[in-house]
Amino acid sequence: MSDLSSALNMLLDPVTLLSGMLGAMIGMVIGVIPGLGPAIAIALALPLTINMELAPSIALLISLYCTSIYGGCVPSILLNVPGTPASAATALDGYEMARKGKAGLALTLATIGSAAGGILSVLVLLMAAPALARFALRFGPLELFLVGAFAVTCVVLLDRRLYLRALISALIGLLLASVGQDPVGGGMRLTFGYFPLAGGLQLVPLLIGLFAISEVILRTARPGRTGTAVTHRLGVEMPERGFWRQGIPLIGKSAAIGTAMGIMPGAGPTAASFVSYAEAKRTTRTGVPMGEGNPKGVIASESANNAVTGGALVPALSLGIPGDAITALILAGLVMKGVVPGPRLYLDQNDIVLLILLALLLANIGIITFGLIGLRLWTSVLRLPEPMVVAGVVVLATIGTFATNNSTMDLTVMVLAGALGACLRLARIPITPLIIAFVLAPMLEVNLRQALVLYGLDWGVFLRRPIAGGLMLMTLAVILWPLARRLAVLAANRR
Amino acid sequence: MSAGGQPGAQGQGSRVLTRFVFLALAGLAAAVLWQSGLFRPAEWWNDPGNSARLVPGLALVALATTALALAVFGDGETLPPVVPRRLAAGLAALAGLWVFVQAFRLIGWAPAAGLLLLAMPVLLGFRRPLPLALFAAMLIALIWLVFVRGMGVQLPTGTFWR
């Protein structure tokens, strides 16, 4: 109790509150700008925290983390340009909603979903963090590989009719991620002797190219097709009351997926939003088809990507193992302030753990506040004539891509990824599996190879390691369940 | 666009084009597999854990096989028919982007962005100079404020002016 009151005292200090508020606003702006995101926001804020007290630093970093992930949903919905990779899945239905004049509703749902997902993940952490951390600790390379493989399988089977094309997309993603140094031995692959490729392809230029630049190319090739149909002023728009009967359980499920995937090292908010979207698509059988402007797609993606923030901090705080680059930066910030993450943190500095959790809660309240207040600000983007928007997107995408690594090579990758994205979209090859395979590829490869070194080709390992066996069964069930159902229907029809 | 929704000859043409595209993709994957030296089945089998060629090699084999399967058997979906004017516009957009990226490096971010913000809307049919100039100036000022001033990003100032 004294730890909680100590944490509350630190959080309610005016400087800490101001720092959290500024972090929330700046994070939102950075998230909204395509090409930027939480990693850049936190990396740029780290030098600022050197001269700050511990509590304001934590409030700043955590607010930036949560709100910059949320902010990415705004350009996803209004322009079909994900502000951050984590909001790419939001564009699938959010942008279609905007084109149908429901941008306000999409943004309201994204805001509520993000905040609710984030708050639920904090509550889960508050109650179950030690147990969850202990469970994730039991995962070896085989289990981690199987978790990644499960995620890729779910995404490839999103659309059963086009699964071969989705498989092609995932394989291209794996290949693009393999360019450059081998993550285990450091040898070069698929560089064809071209040295600038040695560092591999970065996610931001690839993502901006696949989404934004391909959109620009296709819009130029199809004049007259407007991407932003909404012209009235945006405001908070709530769905019909009946929507929440399915919406609330969906938020809960998506938050659970996001929290769980946040705990798994390597999975991160991008994978979580796509897996959650895939699950929502799998279970949605009524209303507007997913991908054509279904509000559930927005809720599923946004609840999951923000729920990752809480989940990702479980292994980071309790084990000192960052699950992704963003939590690694937050850990670096904590270490700079003399806080050493690890199992002892819960015993020696429990008030700091509680302060971090409370800062997460505050950041999610900030999402609701600034997100809903700021809704009207985004209207001006929609009022611009499309040719100006298209030109603006090209300039913002280029500046954002360059700003990530100060690299002109990234700009070349962005343009080529744009051409690839346009070709894939014309060939009706979905882009989502490519992105998720690209994100998960290093984790998949490293863990697969470690598992092969440890167990070889011994299939008995699935019996000796029940978690691995369970994950394998889950993956097989996802693949075989619809087939089994179809066979059952055929058999019933014959009778 | 499904084949069913297209008139007979056009649908047939789209089906042939679709098969050709996937056949070309299969050929490309096979060529990369051959050229990159990733195809080492013996290494994959004998020491899979230490083979850097395992994952990309298998991915290329799977890509070639899947694309070939789509080329041969199809899946009921076809490419949209080729419209030369649209194809030319798409290629022109791609070329324009390429030129912009080169200009970004050579003449600096602000002149390159200004040129693109003024030229691209005009080429796309928006011909109102005042709103265009205002929009270009405001966006460039905003980028300078956020990226250069606020975040300290060193945007290219152009190699021509040095």
Interface residues (C-beta under 8 A of the other chain):
Chain A: V29 I33 I40 L44 R161 L162 L164 R165 L167 I168 L171 I172 L174 L175 S178 D182 V184 G185 G187 R189 L190 F192 I213 V216 I217 L218 T220 A221 R222 P223 L384 P385 E386 P387 M388 V390 A391 G392 V394 V395 L396 T398 I399 F402 A403 N406 T408 L411 T412 M414 V415 G418 A419 A422 L426 A427 R428 A441 L444 E445 L448 R449 Q450 A451 L452 V453 L454 G456 L457
Chain B: M1 T18 V21 L25 V32 Q35 S36 L38 P48 G49 N50 S51 A52 R53 L54 V55 P56 A59 L60 A62 L63 T66 A67 A69 L70 D75 G76 E77 L79 P80 R86 L87 A89 G90 A92 A93 L94 L97 W98 F100 V101 F104 R105 W109 A113 L116 L117 M120 P121 V122 L124 G125 F126 P131 L132 F135 L139 I143 V146 F147 M151 G152 V153 Q154 L155 P156
